[in-house]
Amino acid sequence: MSLREKWRSFRRKLRWLDPFTYVDEFVMPVVNPRNSEVLAWAVYILSALVFAWAFYALLGFVLSTPTPIMIVVSGSMEPLMHRGDLVLVQGVQAEQLKGQQVPYGSSLEKVPLHSFATTLCSHFNETERQSPCVEFFPEFREGPPYGFETVGIHLIDDREIFFDREGDIIIYRSPTKNEDIIHRVLLKVIADDTYLLTKGDNQKTNPFLDQEIIGGAAISPYLVRADSINGKAVLFVPLIGCAKLWLFDDLSSLVLRGRLPEEFRGIC
């Protein structure tokens, strides 16, 4: 057999890696014997949806998470991640999560942050001077960009912990926003279980912890239980999710509100 014939034989075998080959060979002759173009398109669209669902389910099984892929929807993790980036997520156990660790003597289940700790903030140009973050609320109400950020917490037993910002980036469900949040672990608090303090990386637009109550609400009203997260980010592809955001997020916002949310503008 010549090299060209071997190549042709290889290409014929390679086509079986394309799932639509099976549709053409086995499905179409049964459901579309008259070669209707409309019916063919319907079969291909339905097949594409089935293949996408199967791939997503298989990927979730392999990565041990119900949410193996997500798209960043805001700029809260800039400059590392931007709106429209596609993120690959892997399930992880509490002990495998990277982050500063601090022991705590009692349960923190459904316990708000302010009941056992005071958050500490500082201006970017005064990093050696920290004050309770509540003192910065008037500046926050003026809107971004902000000139300060949360730098640590003061526990009720007088321990002070300042964040090193080297924890894993995790994905968890916000009960107040009813959406998945992708933010960094700043602190692992070891009590009756492992609880997480989290925050976005963007200093200029995201100065407070997710657990900071502002205006009566927080992104996460309590510390995030480590066993409740969907996983951690292991890989991201820049801007590949923009088309989805334009079609399903931006368009619906324009129709319903007549404008885009501030965090959506000029990004992606």
C-alpha positions in Angstrom: 0.0 0.0 0.0 1.4 3.4 -1.0 1.8 6.3 1.4 -1.1 8.1 -0.2 -3.4 5.1 0.2 -2.3 4.7 3.8 -3.1 8.4 4.5 -6.6 8.0 2.9 -7.2 4.9 5.0 -6.2 6.8 8.1 -8.5 9.7 7.3 -11.4 7.3 6.8 -10.8 5.8 10.2 -10.3 9.3 11.7 -13.8 10.4 10.6 -15.3 8.0 13.3 -14.0 10.4 15.9 -16.5 12.9 14.7 -19.8 12.2 16.5 -21.8 13.5 13.5 -20.5 10.6 11.4 -22.7 8.3 13.4 -25.6 10.6 12.8 -25.0 10.5 9.1 -24.5 6.8 9.0 -27.1 5.4 11.4 -29.6 8.2 12.3 -30.3 10.0 9.1 -31.2 6.9 7.0 -33.9 6.0 9.6 -35.4 9.3 10.5 -34.8 11.2 7.2 -35.0 8.7 4.3 -36.3 11.3 1.9 -33.4 13.7 2.6 -35.5 16.6 3.8 -33.2 19.6 4.3 -35.5 21.0 7.1 -35.6 17.6 8.9 -31.8 17.2 8.5 -31.2 20.6 10.1 -33.5 19.6 13.0 -31.7 16.3 13.5 -28.3 18.0 13.5 -29.3 20.7 16.0 -30.8 18.1 18.3 -27.7 15.9 18.0 -25.5 18.9 18.8 -27.4 19.6 22.0 -27.2 15.9 23.0 -23.5 15.8 22.3 -22.9 19.0 24.2 -24.8 17.7 27.2 -23.0 14.3 27.1 -19.6 16.1 26.9 -20.5 18.4 29.8 -21.7 15.4 31.9 -18.6 13.3 31.1 -16.3 16.3 31.9 -18.1 16.8 35.2 -17.6 13.1 36.1 -13.9 13.2 35.2 -13.3 16.4 37.2 -15.6 15.4 40.1 -17.7 18.5 40.0 -21.3 19.4 38.8 -19.9 22.6 37.2 -16.8 21.6 35.1 -17.0 24.8 33.0 -18.1 28.3 33.8 -17.8 31.7 32.2 -16.6 34.8 34.1 -19.4 37.3 34.0 -17.8 40.4 35.7 -14.4 42.1 36.2 -14.1 41.2 39.9 -11.1 38.9 39.3 -9.1 41.3 37.1 -6.3 41.4 36.2 -6.0 37.6 36.3 -9.4 36.9 34.8 -11.6 39.0 32.6 -15.3 39.0 31.7 -15.8 36.4 29.0 -13.0 34.1 30.1 -13.9 30.4 30.1 -12.8 28.5 33.3 -12.2 24.8 33.7 -13.2 23.7 37.2 -12.0 20.7 39.2 -13.6 19.2 42.3 -11.4 19.5 45.4 -11.4 18.3 49.0 -11.1 20.8 51.9 -7.6 19.7 52.8 -6.4 20.1 49.2 -7.5 23.7 49.0 -4.6 26.2 49.1 -5.0 29.1 51.5 -3.9 30.7 54.8 -5.2 28.7 57.7 -6.3 29.7 61.2 -8.0 27.6 63.9 -11.1 28.7 65.6 -12.7 27.2 68.7 -16.4 27.0 67.9 -18.8 26.3 65.1 -19.2 28.9 62.3 -22.2 27.3 60.7 -24.6 30.1 59.8 -22.5 32.6 61.8 -22.0 36.0 60.1 -18.5 37.3 59.9 -19.1 40.4 62.0 -20.1 38.4 65.0 -16.6 36.9 65.5 -14.3 39.2 63.6 -13.7 42.8 62.5 -12.5 43.4 58.9 -9.5 45.7 58.4 -9.0 48.0 55.5 -6.3 50.3 54.3 -5.7 52.9 51.6 -3.3 51.9 48.9 -0.9 54.7 49.8 -1.1 53.9 53.6 -0.6 50.1 53.7 0.9 50.3 57.2 -2.2 51.9 58.6 -5.3 49.7 59.0 -8.8 50.7 60.2 -12.1 48.8 60.6 -13.6 48.5 57.1 -16.9 50.1 58.3 -15.1 53.4 58.4 -14.6 53.1 54.6 -18.3 52.6 53.8 -18.8 56.3 52.9 -16.0 56.1 50.3 -17.5 52.9 49.0 -20.9 54.6 48.4 -19.1 57.1 46.1 -18.5 54.3 43.6 -15.5 52.8 41.8 -12.6 53.1 41.3 -11.8 52.7 45.0 -8.6 53.7 46.7 -8.7 51.1 49.5 -9.1 47.4 50.1 -9.6 44.8 52.8 -6.2 43.6 54.1 -7.1 41.4 57.1 -9.3 40.6 60.0 -9.2 41.1 63.8 -10.7 38.2 65.6 -12.6 38.6 68.9 -9.8 36.8 70.7 -7.5 39.7 69.6 -5.7 37.7 66.9 -5.0 39.7 63.7 -4.5 37.9 60.4 -3.3 39.7 57.3 -4.0 38.1 53.9 -1.2 36.8 51.7 -3.6 36.4 48.7 -2.1 33.1 47.5 -5.1 30.9 48.0 -6.9 28.9 45.3 -9.6 30.4 43.2 -12.9 28.6 43.9 -16.4 28.5 42.5 -19.3 28.6 45.0 -23.0 29.5 44.8 -24.1 32.9 46.2 -27.4 32.5 48.1 -28.1 36.3 47.8 -27.2 36.7 44.1 -28.4 33.2 43.1 -25.4 32.7 40.8 -22.0 31.1 40.8 -19.2 33.2 42.2 -15.5 32.7 41.2 -13.3 34.4 43.8 -10.1 33.7 45.7 -9.8 32.0 49.1 -8.2 34.5 51.5 -8.5 32.4 54.6 -9.4 28.8 55.7 -10.9 28.9 59.1 -10.7 25.5 60.8 -13.5 25.1 63.3 -16.0 22.2 63.5 -15.6 22.2 59.7 -13.5 24.1 57.2 -14.9 27.5 56.3 -13.6 30.0 53.7 -13.3 33.7 53.6 -13.3 34.8 49.9 -12.8 37.9 47.8 -12.3 39.0 44.2 -8.8 40.1 43.1 -9.9 43.4 41.6 -8.7 46.1 44.0 -10.3 49.1 42.2 -13.8 47.7 42.0 -14.0 44.9 44.6 -12.6 46.2 47.9 -14.5 44.1 50.4 -14.7 40.5 51.4 -17.7 38.5 49.9 -18.8 38.1 53.6 -18.9 41.8 54.3 -22.4 43.0 54.9 -23.0 46.3 53.1 -26.5 47.8 52.8 -28.0 44.8 54.6 -26.6 42.2 52.2 -23.5 40.3 51.3 -22.4 38.1 48.4 -22.2 35.3 50.9 -23.9 36.1 54.2 -21.8 33.4 56.0 -18.4 31.9 55.5 -18.4 29.4 52.7 -18.3 25.8 53.8 -15.4 24.1 51.9 -17.5 21.0 51.3 -20.2 23.1 49.5 -18.0 24.6 46.8 -18.2 23.4 43.2 -14.4 23.2 42.9 -11.4 25.3 42.1 -10.2 26.9 38.8 -7.5 24.9 37.2 -7.4 26.5 33.7 -8.9 29.4 31.9 -9.1 30.4 28.2 -9.3 34.2 27.6 -12.6 35.7 26.2 -13.9 32.5 24.6 -17.2 32.9 26.4 -17.9 36.5 25.1 -20.4 35.3 22.5 -22.6 33.6 25.2 -22.5 36.7 27.4 -23.5 39.0 24.5 -26.4 36.8 23.5 -27.8 35.8 26.8 -26.7 38.3 29.4 -26.1 41.6 27.6 -29.0 41.3 25.2 -31.5 40.4 27.9 -30.3 43.2 30.1 -30.7 45.7 27.3 -34.2 44.5 26.6 -35.4 44.4 30.3 -33.5 47.4 31.7 -32.7 49.5 28.6 -29.0 49.5 29.6 -26.1 47.3 30.6 -25.0 46.9 34.2 -21.9 49.1 35.0 -19.6 46.1 35.4 -20.5 44.9 31.9 -19.5 48.0 30.0 -16.3 48.2 28.0 -15.4 44.6 28.8 -15.5 41.6 26.5 
